[in-house]
């Protein structure tokens, strides 16, 4: 498990919004390119389990930024519910 590996995937979403669309259309195929991710990390990213990411030390600012890329600004209440559940 590595904070860096998850943050690398998230940062690449933020750096190139086209990647977000590819991820949304087929998360398994998209994440197959990240062979350095452990299986549990793949599952956390696929589920966008932001609370689990935060527990592993992933930047919450990065998760919030990527969440907005995935869900749009209107998705922030759901982000907060997931972080606080």
C-alpha positions as CSV (number, residue, x, y, z in Angstrom):
1,X,0.0,0.0,0.0
2,X,1.3,3.4,-1.0
3,X,-0.1,6.8,-0.7
4,X,1.9,7.8,-3.7
5,X,0.4,5.2,-6.0
6,X,-3.2,6.3,-5.3
7,X,-2.2,10.0,-5.5
8,X,-0.5,9.4,-8.9
9,X,-3.7,8.1,-10.4
10,X,-5.8,10.9,-8.9
11,X,-3.3,13.6,-10.0
12,X,-3.4,12.3,-13.6
13,X,-7.2,12.7,-13.5
14,X,-6.8,16.3,-12.4
15,X,-4.0,16.9,-15.0
16,X,-6.0,15.5,-17.9
17,X,-9.8,15.6,-17.7
18,X,-10.1,13.2,-20.7
19,X,-8.7,10.5,-18.3
20,X,-11.8,11.0,-16.1
21,X,-14.1,10.2,-19.0
22,X,-12.1,7.0,-19.8
23,X,-12.2,6.0,-16.2
24,X,-15.9,6.6,-15.9
25,X,-16.7,4.6,-19.0
26,X,-14.6,1.6,-18.0
27,X,-12.8,1.7,-14.6
28,X,-11.3,-1.8,-14.8
29,X,-9.8,-1.2,-18.3
30,X,-8.5,2.3,-17.2
31,X,-6.9,1.0,-14.0
32,X,-5.4,-2.0,-15.8
33,X,-2.7,0.4,-17.1
34,X,-1.6,1.1,-13.5
35,X,0.2,-2.2,-12.8
36,X,1.9,-0.6,-9.8
37,X,-1.4,-0.4,-7.9
38,X,-2.1,-3.2,-5.4
39,X,-5.5,-4.9,-5.8
40,X,-6.9,-3.2,-2.7
41,X,-5.8,0.2,-4.1
42,X,-7.6,-0.6,-7.4
43,X,-10.8,-1.3,-5.5
44,X,-10.5,1.9,-3.5
45,X,-10.0,4.0,-6.6
46,X,-12.8,2.2,-8.5
47,X,-15.2,2.9,-5.6
48,X,-13.8,6.4,-5.1
49,X,-13.7,5.5,-1.4
50,X,-12.5,8.9,-0.3
51,X,-12.6,8.0,3.4
52,X,-10.3,5.0,2.9
53,X,-8.0,7.1,0.8
54,X,-7.8,9.7,3.5
55,X,-7.2,7.0,6.1
56,X,-4.2,5.9,4.0
57,X,-2.8,9.5,3.9
58,X,-4.0,10.5,0.5
59,X,-4.4,14.3,0.2
60,X,-8.0,15.2,0.9
61,X,-7.6,18.3,-1.2
62,X,-6.6,16.0,-4.1
63,X,-9.6,13.7,-3.5
64,X,-12.0,16.6,-3.3
65,X,-10.6,18.1,-6.6
66,X,-10.9,14.7,-8.4
67,X,-14.4,14.1,-6.9
68,X,-15.5,17.4,-8.5
69,X,-14.1,16.2,-11.8
70,X,-16.0,13.0,-11.5
71,X,-19.3,14.2,-10.1
72,X,-19.3,17.9,-10.7
73,X,-19.7,20.6,-8.0
74,X,-23.2,19.4,-7.2
75,X,-21.7,16.1,-5.9
76,X,-20.0,17.7,-3.0
77,X,-22.7,16.8,-0.4
78,X,-22.2,13.2,-1.3
79,X,-18.4,13.6,-0.9
80,X,-18.9,15.1,2.5
81,X,-21.3,12.3,3.5
82,X,-18.7,9.7,2.4
83,X,-15.9,11.5,4.3
84,X,-18.0,11.7,7.4
85,X,-19.6,8.2,7.4
